[in-house]
C-alpha cells in the first residue's frame, strides 16, 4: 500500500486528469495550426457581431465569426460578383 490518503489520491488523480486535458488541448491547437487573433472593436461592430450571432443562432461570438469568415471566403471563390455586392454593400 502507499502512504497516500484517499483525499490525496483524489487530488493527485484530478491533477493528472487536468494535466492530460491541457496536453490534449495544446496538441490539438498545434495540429490545427491555431493562433490568437487579437483586435480592438468598437461598440457598433460589437453590436453587429452580436446581431450575426443571434441571427445565425450561434452559441458563441467566436463561432459566429469563424463561420462567417469561412462562408464569405467560399462565396468569394464561387461567386465573385455576389461577393463584391456583399462587400461593397451598395456603394459604387
MMTF fields as JSON, N, C-alpha, C and O atoms, coordinates in Angstrom:
{
  "mmtfVersion": "1.0.0",
  "mmtfProducer": "UNKNOWN",
  "numBonds": 367,
  "numAtoms": 368,
  "numGroups": 92,
  "numChains": 1,
  "numModels": 1,
  "chainsPerModel": [1],
  "groupsPerChain": [92],
  "chainIdList": ["A"],
  "bondAtomList": [4, 2, 8, 6, 12, 10, 16, 14, 20, 18, 24, 22, 28, 26, 32, 30, 36, 34, 40, 38, 44, 42, 48, 46, 52, 50, 56, 54, 60, 58, 64, 62, 68, 66, 72, 70, 76, 74, 80, 78, 84, 82, 88, 86, 92, 90, 96, 94, 100, 98, 104, 102, 108, 106, 112, 110, 116, 114, 120, 118, 124, 122, 128, 126, 132, 130, 136, 134, 140, 138, 144, 142, 148, 146, 152, 150, 156, 154, 160, 158, 164, 162, 168, 166, 172, 170, 176, 174, 180, 178, 184, 182, 188, 186, 192, 190, 196, 194, 200, 198, 204, 202, 208, 206, 212, 210, 216, 214, 220, 218, 224, 222, 228, 226, 232, 230, 236, 234, 240, 238, 244, 242, 248, 246, 252, 250, 256, 254, 260, 258, 264, 262, 268, 266, 272, 270, 276, 274, 280, 278, 284, 282, 288, 286, 292, 290, 296, 294, 300, 298, 304, 302, 308, 306, 312, 310, 316, 314, 320, 318, 324, 322, 328, 326, 332, 330, 336, 334, 340, 338, 344, 342, 348, 346, 352, 350, 356, 354, 360, 358, 364, 362],
  "bondOrderList": [1, 1, 1, 1, 1, 1, 1, 1, 1, 1, 1, 1, 1, 1, 1, 1, 1, 1, 1, 1, 1, 1, 1, 1, 1, 1, 1, 1, 1, 1, 1, 1, 1, 1, 1, 1, 1, 1, 1, 1, 1, 1, 1, 1, 1, 1, 1, 1, 1, 1, 1, 1, 1, 1, 1, 1, 1, 1, 1, 1, 1, 1, 1, 1, 1, 1, 1, 1, 1, 1, 1, 1, 1, 1, 1, 1, 1, 1, 1, 1, 1, 1, 1, 1, 1, 1, 1, 1, 1, 1, 1],
  "groupList": [{"groupName": "UNK", "atomNameList": ["N", "CA", "C", "O"], "elementList": ["N", "C", "C", "O"], "formalChargeList": [0, 0, 0, 0], "bondAtomList": [1, 0, 2, 1, 3, 2], "bondOrderList": [1, 1, 2], "singleLetterCode": "X", "chemCompType": "L-PEPTIDE LINKING"}],
  "groupTypeList": [0, 0, 0, 0, 0, 0, 0, 0, 0, 0, 0, 0, 0, 0, 0, 0, 0, 0, 0, 0, 0, 0, 0, 0, 0, 0, 0, 0, 0, 0, 0, 0, 0, 0, 0, 0, 0, 0, 0, 0, 0, 0, 0, 0, 0, 0, 0, 0, 0, 0, 0, 0, 0, 0, 0, 0, 0, 0, 0, 0, 0, 0, 0, 0, 0, 0, 0, 0, 0, 0, 0, 0, 0, 0, 0, 0, 0, 0, 0, 0, 0, 0, 0, 0, 0, 0, 0, 0, 0, 0, 0, 0],
  "groupIdList": [1, 2, 3, 4, 5, 6, 7, 8, 9, 10, 11, 12, 13, 14, 15, 16, 17, 18, 19, 20, 21, 22, 23, 24, 25, 26, 27, 28, 29, 30, 31, 32, 33, 34, 35, 36, 37, 38, 39, 40, 41, 42, 43, 44, 45, 46, 47, 48, 49, 50, 51, 52, 53, 54, 55, 56, 57, 58, 59, 60, 61, 62, 63, 64, 65, 66, 67, 68, 69, 70, 71, 72, 73, 74, 75, 76, 77, 78, 79, 80, 81, 82, 83, 84, 85, 86, 87, 88, 89, 90, 91, 92],
  "secStructList": [7, 7, 1, 7, 7, 2, 2, 2, 2, 2, 2, 2, 2, 2, 2, 2, 2, 2, 2, 2, 2, 2, 2, 2, 2, 2, 2, 2, 2, 2, 2, 2, 6, 7, 7, 7, 7, 7, 7, 7, 7, 7, 2, 2, 2, 2, 2, 2, 2, 2, 2, 2, 2, 2, 2, 6, 6, 7, 1, 7, 2, 2, 2, 2, 2, 2, 2, 2, 2, 2, 2, 2, 2, 2, 2, 2, 2, 2, 7, 2, 2, 2, 2, 2, 2, 2, 2, 2, 6, 6, 7, 7],
  "xCoordList": [0.835, 0.0, 0.882, 2.082, 0.259, 1.005, 0.679, -0.234, 1.444, 1.22, 0.198, -0.036, -0.395, -1.321, -2.719, -3.272, -3.267, -4.624, -5.638, -5.287, -6.863, -7.885, -8.043, -8.237, -7.962, -8.077, -6.889, -7.054, -5.701, -4.502, -4.563, -4.18, -5.04, -5.168, -6.148, -5.88, -7.273, -8.281, -7.704, -7.927, -6.969, -6.341, -5.311, -5.265, -4.483, -3.45, -4.08, -3.632, -5.109, -5.765, -6.417, -6.36, -7.034, -7.64, -6.571, -6.775, -5.429, -4.317, -3.799, -3.517, -3.671, -3.198, -4.194, -3.791, -5.49, -6.51, -6.456, -6.536, -6.32, -6.262, -5.019, -5.076, -3.902, -2.654, -2.813, -2.372, -3.436, -3.666, -4.614, -4.418, -5.641, -6.588, -5.878, -6.093, -5.041, -4.303, -3.367, -3.222, -2.731, -1.837, -2.616, -2.167, -3.784, -4.613, -5.023, -4.979, -5.419, -5.828, -4.649, -4.797, -3.493, -2.291, -1.931, -1.623, -1.967, -1.654, -2.66, -2.285, -3.938, -4.98, -4.748, -4.817, -4.472, -4.231, -3.015, -3.024, -1.98, -0.772, -1.067, -0.65, -1.784, -2.104, -2.982, -2.856, -3.862, -4.783, -4.222, -4.875, -3.031, -2.405, -3.085, -3.158, -3.575, -4.282, -3.341, -2.162, -3.888, -3.15, -4.146, -5.335, -3.657, -4.503, -4.673, -3.737, -5.873, -6.18, -6.786, -7.961, -5.986, -6.431, -6.674, -5.826, -7.845, -8.14, -9.066, -9.779, -9.037, -9.901, -11.131, -11.008, -12.313, -13.537, -14.324, -14.213, -15.11, -15.898, -17.349, -17.74, -18.124, -19.488, -20.34, -21.05, -20.272, -21.077, -20.729, -21.619, -19.449, -19.0, -19.391, -19.803, -19.266, -19.66, -21.15, -21.563, -21.958, -23.403, -23.729, -24.608, -23.031, -23.27, -22.858, -23.54, -21.769, -21.328, -22.342, -22.613, -22.887, -23.926, -25.179, -25.835, -25.515, -26.652, -26.424, -27.338, -25.212, -24.877, -24.996, -25.53, -24.504, -24.573, -26.02, -26.356, -26.86, -28.262, -28.983, -29.679, -28.815, -29.498, -29.059, -29.866, -27.78, -27.262, -27.476, -27.12, -28.055, -28.32, -27.044, -27.032, -25.975, -24.709, -24.68, -25.217, -24.057, -23.92, -22.807, -22.884, -21.773, -20.602, -20.287, -20.433, -19.854, -19.471, -18.305, -18.268, -17.358, -16.19, -16.607, -16.057, -17.574, -18.054, -18.755, -18.566, -19.559, -20.238, -19.221, -19.396, -18.175, -17.144, -16.397, -16.145, -16.045, -15.334, -16.168, -15.674, -17.419, -18.288, -18.5, -18.477, -18.707, -18.903, -17.68, -17.821, -16.504, -15.272, -15.182, -14.893, -15.425, -15.33, -16.376, -16.068, -17.597, -18.658, -18.423, -18.677, -17.947, -17.657, -16.477, -16.481, -15.478, -14.344, -14.808, -14.381, -15.697, -16.24, -17.022, -16.905, -17.814, -18.572, -17.626, -17.915, -16.507, -15.55, -14.966, -14.609, -14.869, -14.355, -15.444, -15.21, -16.622, -17.678, -18.476, -18.946, -18.64, -19.447, -18.845, -19.331, -17.772, -17.09, -18.005, -17.819, -18.993, -19.902, -20.757, -20.945, -21.269, -22.064, -21.189, -21.636, -19.949, -19.014, -18.797, -18.847, -18.556, -18.35, -19.58, -19.459, -20.772, -22.013, -22.13, -22.543, -21.771, -21.817, -20.829, -21.179, -19.614, -18.558, -18.797, -18.618, -19.198, -19.426, -20.694, -20.802, -21.654, -22.859, -23.64, -24.191, -23.702, -24.455, -23.626, -24.103, -22.377, -21.505, -21.013, -20.809, -20.827, -20.317, -18.943, -18.344],
  "yCoordList": [-1.18, 0.0, 1.247, 1.188, 2.352, 3.603, 4.427, 4.116, 5.465, 6.385, 7.462, 8.394, 7.328, 8.331, 8.137, 7.037, 9.206, 9.131, 9.188, 9.599, 8.788, 8.874, 10.291, 10.47, 11.272, 12.666, 13.049, 13.699, 12.65, 12.945, 12.241, 12.812, 11.012, 10.247, 10.936, 11.08, 11.356, 12.041, 13.323, 13.617, 14.074, 15.31, 15.024, 15.706, 14.006, 13.646, 13.224, 13.656, 12.39, 11.925, 13.082, 13.136, 14.003, 15.177, 16.023, 16.522, 16.183, 16.946, 16.274, 16.954, 14.949, 14.211, 14.31, 14.453, 14.234, 14.375, 15.762, 15.902, 16.781, 18.154, 18.357, 19.005, 17.805, 17.903, 17.231, 17.773, 16.061, 15.343, 16.132, 16.189, 16.739, 17.54, 18.735, 19.028, 19.418, 20.566, 20.141, 20.855, 18.974, 18.479, 18.155, 18.476, 17.52, 17.215, 18.49, 18.556, 19.494, 20.762, 21.437, 21.964, 21.422, 22.005, 21.276, 21.916, 19.944, 19.149, 19.409, 19.5, 19.529, 19.801, 21.156, 21.283, 22.163, 23.505, 23.513, 24.159, 22.803, 22.724, 22.032, 22.51, 20.912, 20.155, 20.955, 20.823, 21.778, 22.542, 23.899, 24.647, 24.221, 25.49, 26.693, 27.761, 26.529, 27.613, 28.766, 28.57, 29.96, 31.142, 32.146, 32.101, 33.036, 34.062, 35.202, 35.569, 35.75, 36.892, 37.955, 37.884, 38.922, 39.943, 41.231, 41.683, 41.813, 43.083, 43.901, 43.37, 45.174, 46.081, 46.36, 46.7, 46.219, 46.558, 47.566, 47.629, 48.338, 49.366, 48.916, 47.863, 49.723, 49.368, 48.952, 47.949, 49.712, 49.399, 48.04, 47.262, 47.754, 46.464, 45.342, 44.268, 45.583, 44.576, 44.283, 43.126, 45.324, 45.135, 44.35, 43.488, 44.644, 43.928, 42.463, 41.582, 42.207, 40.829, 40.078, 38.902, 40.74, 40.128, 39.847, 38.824, 40.753, 40.53, 39.275, 38.47, 39.112, 37.916, 36.673, 35.655, 36.746, 35.602, 35.196, 34.012, 36.171, 35.885, 35.359, 34.346, 36.053, 35.65, 34.266, 33.497, 33.948, 32.64, 31.566, 30.406, 31.948, 31.03, 30.338, 29.139, 31.132, 30.632, 30.819, 31.798, 29.886, 29.999, 30.971, 31.649, 31.032, 31.843, 32.814, 32.487, 34.007, 35.022, 34.536, 34.789, 33.839, 33.348, 32.381, 32.41, 31.53, 30.574, 31.314, 30.975, 32.315, 33.116, 33.774, 33.777, 34.321, 34.989, 33.997, 34.282, 32.848, 31.825, 31.35, 31.293, 31.012, 30.525, 31.611, 31.329, 32.849, 33.957, 34.129, 34.304, 34.082, 34.216, 33.105, 33.37, 31.871, 30.744, 30.847, 30.591, 31.216, 31.299, 32.449, 32.303, 33.579, 34.711, 34.372, 34.739, 33.684, 33.262, 32.308, 32.414, 31.363, 30.431, 31.195, 30.892, 32.178, 32.994, 33.737, 33.856, 34.235, 34.967, 34.08, 34.564, 32.763, 31.832, 31.363, 31.244, 31.1, 30.506, 31.537, 31.234, 32.74, 33.762, 35.135, 35.867, 35.479, 36.747, 37.972, 38.939, 37.938, 39.085, 39.25, 40.367, 38.149, 38.211, 38.661, 39.405, 38.205, 38.63, 40.137, 40.826, 40.647, 42.085, 42.876, 43.925, 42.368, 43.042, 43.063, 44.067, 41.971, 41.9, 42.881, 43.621, 42.886, 43.719, 45.201, 46.04, 45.507, 46.913, 47.433, 48.632, 46.559, 46.947, 48.063, 48.913, 48.082, 49.119, 50.347, 51.255, 50.383, 51.523, 51.379, 50.267, 52.48, 52.463, 53.078, 53.158],
  "zCoordList": [0.0, 0.0, 0.0, 0.266, -0.3, -0.33, 0.908, 1.673, 1.072, 2.191, 1.823, 2.593, 0.662, 0.147, 0.749, 0.724, 1.279, 1.835, 0.682, -0.424, 0.925, -0.13, -0.687, -1.89, 0.17, -0.281, -1.15, -2.183, -0.736, -1.526, -2.875, -3.896, -2.878, -4.123, -5.067, -6.26, -4.527, -5.331, -5.938, -7.113, -5.135, -5.598, -6.679, -7.703, -6.441, -7.428, -8.744, -9.806, -8.695, -9.917, -10.673, -11.901, -9.941, -10.576, -11.254, -12.361, -10.587, -11.154, -12.421, -13.408, -12.406, -13.584, -14.74, -15.894, -14.435, -15.482, -16.112, -17.333, -15.275, -15.777, -16.631, -17.677, -16.187, -16.947, -18.313, -19.326, -18.343, -19.601, -20.504, -21.718, -19.908, -20.686, -21.326, -22.503, -20.562, -21.099, -22.226, -23.218, -22.075, -23.126, -24.39, -25.491, -24.249, -25.422, -26.149, -27.378, -25.388, -25.985, -26.683, -27.785, -26.049, -26.65, -27.94, -28.945, -27.922, -29.108, -30.228, -31.397, -29.866, -30.86, -31.515, -32.738, -30.701, -31.24, -32.155, -33.203, -31.764, -32.578, -33.905, -34.96, -33.859, -35.069, -36.028, -37.245, -35.485, -36.322, -36.726, -37.453, -36.267, -36.627, -35.993, -36.602, -34.796, -34.113, -33.793, -33.497, -33.861, -33.44, -32.878, -33.194, -32.058, -31.457, -32.453, -33.164, -32.492, -33.349, -32.449, -32.087, -32.098, -31.163, -31.934, -32.704, -31.713, -32.365, -31.484, -30.633, -31.705, -30.966, -31.818, -32.995, -31.233, -31.951, -31.126, -29.901, -31.829, -31.167, -31.028, -31.531, -30.347, -29.976, -31.177, -31.116, -32.259, -33.441, -34.025, -34.368, -34.138, -34.66, -33.715, -34.156, -32.43, -31.441, -31.548, -31.469, -31.728, -31.885, -33.151, -33.14, -34.235, -35.493, -35.375, -35.898, -34.703, -34.485, -33.624, -33.864, -32.645, -31.812, -32.644, -32.448, -33.576, -34.478, -35.324, -35.5, -35.842, -36.631, -35.762, -36.204, -34.533, -33.623, -33.353, -33.383, -33.095, -32.797, -34.036, -33.971, -35.171, -36.403, -36.862, -37.384, -36.669, -37.062, -36.019, -36.229, -34.897, -33.788, -33.29, -33.014, -33.183, -32.665, -31.159, -30.639, -30.459, -29.009, -28.631, -27.606, -29.467, -29.141, -30.266, -31.444, -29.893, -30.865, -31.724, -32.928, -31.105, -31.838, -32.939, -34.04, -32.64, -33.638, -34.77, -35.938, -34.442, -35.463, -36.386, -37.604, -35.819, -36.611, -37.495, -38.666, -36.956, -37.727, -38.912, -40.038, -38.666, -39.74, -40.785, -41.983, -40.348, -41.287, -42.181, -43.391, -41.612, -42.401, -43.44, -44.607, -43.028, -43.963, -45.078, -46.242, -44.727, -45.739, -46.71, -47.905, -46.226, -47.106, -48.013, -49.188, -47.492, -48.325, -49.418, -50.567, -49.049, -50.042, -51.114, -52.302, -50.699, -51.649, -52.587, -53.778, -52.079, -52.919, -54.013, -55.087, -53.736, -54.746, -55.706, -56.908, -55.176, -56.003, -56.792, -57.889, -56.267, -56.934, -56.645, -55.784, -57.38, -57.121, -57.214, -56.474, -58.118, -58.253, -56.995, -56.513, -56.469, -55.237, -54.069, -53.196, -54.065, -53.025, -53.099, -52.08, -54.306, -54.477, -54.045, -53.412, -54.39, -53.982, -52.456, -51.876, -51.82, -50.356, -49.734, -48.814, -50.229, -49.659, -49.927, -49.044, -51.139, -51.486, -50.822, -50.564, -50.54, -49.815, -50.458, -49.758, -51.776, -52.468, -52.798, -53.479, -52.317, -52.644, -54.076, -54.563, -54.729, -56.112, -56.166, -57.238]
}
